[in-house]
Amino acid sequence: MTASHVSGLPASLHPPILRHLALYIVVAKILNVTPLDSKQSLQQPSLTISGNLGKDSMLVQLLLLSSILLTCVSNGNAGVTSSFIRNEWPSVDIPLDNEVFAVPKGYNAPQQVHITQGDYDGRAVIISWVTADEPGSNQVRVGLSEGKYDFVAEGTVHNYTFYNYKSGYIHQCLVGDLQYDTKYYYAIGDGDSSRKFWFKTPPEIDPDASYKFGIIGDLGQTFNSLSTLKHCMQTSAQTILFVGDLSYADRYDNHDVGVRWDSWGRFVEPSAAYQPWIWSAGNHEIEYFPHMGEVIPFRNYLHRYPTPYPASKSSSPLWYAVRRASAHIIVLSSYSPFVKYTPQWRWLEEELKRVDREKTPWLIVLMHAPIYNSNNAHFMEGESMRVVFESWFCQYKVDVIFAGHVHAYERSYRISNIRPDSSNPVPDKSAPVYITVGDGGNQEGLANRFRDPQPDYSAFREASYGHSTLEIKNRTHAIYHWNRNDEGKRVPTDSFVLHNQYWGNNRRRRKLKKNHLHSVVATLQVGENLDLLSMGM
Amino acid sequence: MTASHVSGLPASLHPPILRHLALYIVVAKILNVTPLDSKQSLQQPSLTISGNLGKDSMLVQLLLLSSILLTCVSNGNAGVTSSFIRNEWPSVDIPLDNEVFAVPKGYNAPQQVHITQGDYDGRAVIISWVTADEPGSNQVRVGLSEGKYDFVAEGTVHNYTFYNYKSGYIHQCLVGDLQYDTKYYYAIGDGDSSRKFWFKTPPEIDPDASYKFGIIGDLGQTFNSLSTLKHCMQTSAQTILFVGDLSYADRYDNHDVGVRWDSWGRFVEPSAAYQPWIWSAGNHEIEYFPHMGEVIPFRNYLHRYPTPYPASKSSSPLWYAVRRASAHIIVLSSYSPFVKYTPQWRWLEEELKRVDREKTPWLIVLMHAPIYNSNNAHFMEGESMRVVFESWFCQYKVDVIFAGHVHAYERSYRISNIRPDSSNPVPDKSAPVYITVGDGGNQEGLANRFRDPQPDYSAFREASYGHSTLEIKNRTHAIYHWNRNDEGKRVPTDSFVLHNQYWGNNRRRRKLKKNHLHSVVATLQVGENLDLLSMGM
């Protein structure tokens, strides 16, 4: 597979610099920005897409420019292996007495506060917290302004033991019947020890609802993890899609396993108490410890991180789906049964039928072990799931699949390996883009040995820490960035416009109602030359 | 891959008739039988293997002759697709009022009696039975002669509900500290309703211990199932290796699911109360029924069919190992997690290290979904497990892998697909023989559409009902038959000598102690010409 196979453009027109310039033009047009340099040889029409997308345009210009300049240093092959070398913090966990793990003041004060979506469509949240000294109240007080709580939701409390560790009192409370697109304030805990937070519900399910996701994987609790978390909080991402491997507490033994689950819960609270984290489980959640008599998979994780699985008719908290704004997000479990006839397989078969791209144009899948990945670490470990699910991913035109597991960043072209007469991946317009973001910064360090030569399916790869953002603009376009942790700064490094796999299709576009016609024409014409190009992103 | 690639013999010497004649000579020599026609062109030495194997020699002659004659009608390609057409019973379950499902007479009489190995090495059995009316006694009375019970073992009882079905009282009793190679009589139940059975323990773990296994898969409860069961009971197989899909009760709804688990328990009792059945689970054991609110996999199966999994340090009754006579038998679960990092993967990694071919030369693996299978039914469904475990199967030189799932018989050559530079199976002396015996006779009928042309890896295939036997003779040789159900008769159809993958290796043979030398030389010389040939069996 060469670049020209992927893009449909002559190879001579296809080095990374041109791809990024072309992208820049598309983004600029979507955002109604004047391009810095609209390369006329690409013969872009001068139509612009109307809409209220002008804000942040200067920032986008800068980001894209930096992206272009950064990519200039890469080689001219189809795929890019970034040669960027960055300073990093040592791959050791932050000491327990560091302030990032500080227990909140006050007797029995709620700690490890985190929220996740609580229903199928985004009108509910599950709020979780831990009290250390006694069970205390299970109530969440909720209101529309700070300090004024109009209603109360009652949750549950439980605790558990893991080897010789005894957990705190874990509270979980479903708060439902919320209004869309509304900021809510909530308080938990008793008396002087009570604590206050807020969250914002997503807009109502709508094909053109804009929404910004952050994507983090393999986070851990090192100083690199802290950079990732802080950088992600700077991006104004409204919800975090977490692709597995949370605390790396399984790197500890006996009592300390539970201790490091607790410290991680406090570590992510500054984000997770305010923004829903959509959880998926990784191998570090399995915690199969025969020497400790702990052999039931996912025990600590399942006790601590509830998911709204019944809302999507799943039978397990490990695989489920939520809809949020214009996105349908499917969470798969790499380490649960997934072959034909198993509950996860049967559930996914039904859930994919429930996806309605007219309502939620963006179909996003999360899993831990990547299906396509050209790092030596964990190479081909996603193959078992690939042979089972890849044909569905193409059939249902999944837009993008985020995975973790490999401690480096990588992005694929749109490729598939589902032809019975071949065993190599080939360009496939119906295939998802596969993105590996296992670079959250945990104590295991970076996976810096990529396979050489870079396989044809690999578009961009770099062994740095970071996270991604996916900013859905409307039913047709979303802007994606991978943000490297660079000397304490967040540097958007791999950026592209994601064309929707359903609404980006010409046939669908022609079916659009009249009131969408103006933007449709613009999208169509802007997209004509770049459609195949964006395949490769 | 052609026949000559596999055997190392010129293709002209390799049609099925020659292969079977050569086999016949080997078997005749092992059994100290004069061959009917020892084709001198194969230059077999006239050494014979001594031992007490002369019995049944006439039967073996007849079986092998029939095998040769049957194979003559097949084509001359590397693999054989049998064109045999047989009459079969309709693929419907036997009515519940048939005598094969009869409830034993007497109030609360024990029913659905079955035994399985209870420890790692064969000195214990787990005896299970059901009482319908009340819990009754949990005791098993055991003795060395009929009616004279020297000791008593105390078991447990439980019951469960499944949707609107309520089970009987399920008793499970571990009887341990048994002597090897000993017939034991046992009685269960109270007063007039008590029932009497017997079982025979295996010989002590010994590399030359002979032992005969029957192999059954996908049995169900039709008249075809009954033929299979009866035929297997005729073979004097001492233990049944069951490769999943027991009752097909999941084809029923609501209350009848439990009812058909009960009827199947009574159906197999004439064999399973006397011979241990080594259980593995198939897809029909999953029973994921969201419409009935039953979504926990394997519930009925796990309540009814205990396995000795703690003895092999497994954390689940669905995967485990037992050692029996000269065999190490590993049971895998096709529908449980098996990818890297999962409990089954970690357990298998350790269990394979525990295999000691000096003590148990025969390494046998059971699973449900076949790894190699060229039927259109379930084609490639074993691929997910293949990519995870195949390299271990070759590294540890597994002798034979039995699977079910596909309702037809098939046998592979010794092949593997583990080379990084190729994605096709190639001949591999270290690879197991893969045998699919999903032809027990259940109500779903036969899978009679094989892929055309027959793939190079497929040695023999036939869409008939039947079962297999594996008769281990010593550390180097075992005799294998697939026995077709043919107009109510058992007809051995696919037969071969299985050379042990560890002791059949020349290097190992040279390491043998002096007292084994005579038979070693014979094996070596007999094997020289046929070693590569038997690779293909």
HADDOCK unambig.tbl for C-alpha pairs under 7 A between the chains (distance, minus, plus):
assign (segid A and resid 283 and name CA) (segid B and resid 341 and name CA) 6.36 0.50 0.50
assign (segid A and resid 288 and name CA) (segid B and resid 343 and name CA) 6.32 0.50 0.50
assign (segid A and resid 295 and name CA) (segid B and resid 315 and name CA) 6.33 0.50 0.50
assign (segid A and resid 315 and name CA) (segid B and resid 295 and name CA) 6.33 0.50 0.50
assign (segid A and resid 335 and name CA) (segid B and resid 337 and name CA) 6.00 0.50 0.50
assign (segid A and resid 335 and name CA) (segid B and resid 339 and name CA) 6.80 0.50 0.50
assign (segid A and resid 335 and name CA) (segid B and resid 342 and name CA) 6.32 0.50 0.50
assign (segid A and resid 336 and name CA) (segid B and resid 337 and name CA) 5.18 0.50 0.50
assign (segid A and resid 337 and name CA) (segid B and resid 335 and name CA) 5.98 0.50 0.50
assign (segid A and resid 337 and name CA) (segid B and resid 336 and name CA) 5.18 0.50 0.50
assign (segid A and resid 337 and name CA) (segid B and resid 337 and name CA) 4.68 0.50 0.50
assign (segid A and resid 339 and name CA) (segid B and resid 335 and name CA) 6.79 0.50 0.50
assign (segid A and resid 341 and name CA) (segid B and resid 283 and name CA) 6.34 0.50 0.50
assign (segid A and resid 342 and name CA) (segid B and resid 335 and name CA) 6.31 0.50 0.50
assign (segid A and resid 343 and name CA) (segid B and resid 288 and name CA) 6.32 0.50 0.50
assign (segid A and resid 384 and name CA) (segid B and resid 384 and name CA) 4.06 0.50 0.50
assign (segid A and resid 384 and name CA) (segid B and resid 385 and name CA) 6.89 0.50 0.50
assign (segid A and resid 384 and name CA) (segid B and resid 387 and name CA) 6.60 0.50 0.50
assign (segid A and resid 385 and name CA) (segid B and resid 384 and name CA) 6.90 0.50 0.50
assign (segid A and resid 387 and name CA) (segid B and resid 384 and name CA) 6.60 0.50 0.50
assign (segid A and resid 423 and name CA) (segid B and resid 423 and name CA) 6.76 0.50 0.50
